[in-house]
Amino acid sequence: MDKLLGRFILTAFAVFFGCFLQAQPLKLMTYNIRLDVASDGENDWDHRRVFIV
């Protein structure tokens, strides 16, 4: 019974304070890092890694 009461209090706390939270903006950036293959020519890893760093 104590576990149930604890879960209820935790859930009530989360719901109550969750109402006051506002969404934060999120910026996300991804890179398509491929494997180093000699047939890439100008797009080989030695040229691409400069942009990643």
C-alpha positions as protocol buffer text, in pm:
chain_id: "A"
residue {
  index: 1
  type: MET
  ca { x: 0 y: 0 z: 0 }
}
residue {
  index: 2
  type: ASP
  ca { x: 287 y: 238 z: 74 }
}
residue {
  index: 3
  type: LYS
  ca { x: 429 y: 187 z: -277 }
}
residue {
  index: 4
  type: LEU
  ca { x: 92 y: 272 z: -427 }
}
residue {
  index: 5
  type: LEU
  ca { x: 65 y: 589 z: -217 }
}
residue {
  index: 6
  type: GLY
  ca { x: 420 y: 685 z: -310 }
}
residue {
  index: 7
  type: ARG
  ca { x: 350 y: 639 z: -680 }
}
residue {
  index: 8
  type: PHE
  ca { x: 30 y: 842 z: -649 }
}
residue {
  index: 9
  type: ILE
  ca { x: 211 y: 1128 z: -475 }
}
residue {
  index: 10
  type: LEU
  ca { x: 491 y: 1121 z: -733 }
}
residue {
  index: 11
  type: THR
  ca { x: 242 y: 1121 z: -1021 }
}
residue {
  index: 12
  type: ALA
  ca { x: 39 y: 1403 z: -865 }
}
residue {
  index: 13
  type: PHE
  ca { x: 358 y: 1604 z: -813 }
}
residue {
  index: 14
  type: ALA
  ca { x: 466 y: 1551 z: -1176 }
}
residue {
  index: 15
  type: VAL
  ca { x: 123 y: 1647 z: -1313 }
}
residue {
  index: 16
  type: PHE
  ca { x: 91 y: 1953 z: -1089 }
}
residue {
  index: 17
  type: PHE
  ca { x: 435 y: 2096 z: -1168 }
}
residue {
  index: 18
  type: GLY
  ca { x: 420 y: 1980 z: -1529 }
}
residue {
  index: 19
  type: CYS
  ca { x: 139 y: 2227 z: -1585 }
}
residue {
  index: 20
  type: PHE
  ca { x: 379 y: 2514 z: -1513 }
}
residue {
  index: 21
  type: LEU
  ca { x: 656 y: 2401 z: -1745 }
}
residue {
  index: 22
  type: GLN
  ca { x: 682 y: 2545 z: -2091 }
}
residue {
  index: 23
  type: ALA
  ca { x: 841 y: 2387 z: -2394 }
}
residue {
  index: 24
  type: GLN
  ca { x: 1196 y: 2495 z: -2467 }
}
residue {
  index: 25
  type: PRO
  ca { x: 1322 y: 2546 z: -2823 }
}
residue {
  index: 26
  type: LEU
  ca { x: 1542 y: 2267 z: -2951 }
}
residue {
  index: 27
  type: LYS
  ca { x: 1799 y: 2296 z: -3227 }
}
residue {
  index: 28
  type: LEU
  ca { x: 1931 y: 1975 z: -3373 }
}
residue {
  index: 29
  type: MET
  ca { x: 2207 y: 1920 z: -3625 }
}
residue {
  index: 30
  type: THR
  ca { x: 2307 y: 1590 z: -3779 }
}
residue {
  index: 31
  type: TYR
  ca { x: 2587 y: 1483 z: -4006 }
}
residue {
  index: 32
  type: ASN
  ca { x: 2596 y: 1192 z: -4243 }
}
residue {
  index: 33
  type: ILE
  ca { x: 2938 y: 1050 z: -4159 }
}
residue {
  index: 34
  type: ARG
  ca { x: 3020 y: 780 z: -4407 }
}
residue {
  index: 35
  type: LEU
  ca { x: 3307 y: 540 z: -4417 }
}
residue {
  index: 36
  type: ASP
  ca { x: 3635 y: 644 z: -4579 }
}
residue {
  index: 37
  type: VAL
  ca { x: 3632 y: 507 z: -4935 }
}
residue {
  index: 38
  type: ALA
  ca { x: 3893 y: 595 z: -5199 }
}
residue {
  index: 39
  type: SER
  ca { x: 3628 y: 611 z: -5472 }
}
residue {
  index: 40
  type: ASP
  ca { x: 3471 y: 923 z: -5311 }
}
residue {
  index: 41
  type: GLY
  ca { x: 3718 y: 1151 z: -5491 }
}
residue {
  index: 42
  type: GLU
  ca { x: 3658 y: 1511 z: -5379 }
}
residue {
  index: 43
  type: ASN
  ca { x: 3410 y: 1390 z: -5116 }
}
residue {
  index: 44
  type: ASP
  ca { x: 3660 y: 1168 z: -4934 }
}
residue {
  index: 45
  type: TRP
  ca { x: 3698 y: 1186 z: -4557 }
}
residue {
  index: 46
  type: ASP
  ca { x: 4006 y: 1412 z: -4567 }
}
residue {
  index: 47
  type: HIS
  ca { x: 3794 y: 1686 z: -4727 }
}
residue {
  index: 48
  type: ARG
  ca { x: 3474 y: 1626 z: -4526 }
}
residue {
  index: 49
  type: ARG
  ca { x: 3627 y: 1607 z: -4178 }
}
residue {
  index: 50
  type: VAL
  ca { x: 3719 y: 1977 z: -4184 }
}
residue {
  index: 51
  type: PHE
  ca { x: 3349 y: 2068 z: -4190 }
}
residue {
  index: 52
  type: ILE
  ca { x: 3266 y: 1831 z: -3905 }
}
residue {
  index: 53
  type: VAL
  ca { x: 3531 y: 1969 z: -3673 }
}
